[in-house]
């Protein structure tokens, strides 16, 4: 006697492939945004510690840290954009 062992029908079987793709986009973006959210405070701490080891005057430390922070954000954004463009159709 053969027993039919098949997967249960999914709730999303009535959706087209395009609709499934559109529904999954927010989850993909949420995963990527989650990683970026952790990079921002990490970069702020790194810039403060790096500049605190180089300078002694608190005003100079804060000014240089802010400058380092925004420079690093711009560089990371440019690199992320470049990598996204290079992997667009992979």
Secondary structure by P-SEA (a helix, b strand, c coil): ccccccccccccccccaaaaaaaaaaaaaaaaaaaaaaaaaaaaaaaaaaaaaccccaaaaaaaaaaaaaaaaaaaaaaaaaaaaaaccc
